[in-house]
């Protein structure tokens, strides 16, 4: 027996929408002169919101595998945007912090990110947002 969702390519719609948003954000960051990828921005954003986050926690929060997070953090560290600090009680682990330059880049780039978010949302209402979040959460939970 088939279900109505069998013929609806909702995953394709979600995926193409995400790609469109990522491409728009990357274009705006590049045009504004930022030497940042969207993936680098995502990590900077999470570190800004939770200074001292561990690399493992950052990987979990961003749904990226730990080696990918390590590679991106290495690049951000070379750019002088992120620094690693020793984790309390475990010399093998590091916590992540934005440098002063990293915080400045965050503050300069955030308005671009906010503009992209506003553009994407357009004239949709708060009620639309609540429905959207409920639907996305439901789909997410179906795979948990």
Buried (B, 14 or more C-beta within 10 A) or exposed (E): EEEEEEEEEEEEEEEEEEEEBBEBBBEBBEEEEBEBBBBBBBBBBBBBEBEEBBBEBBBEBBEBEEEEBBEBBEBBBEBEBBBBEEBEEEEEEBBBBBBEEBBEBBEEBBEBBEEBEEEEEEEEEEEEEEEEEEEEEEEEEEEE
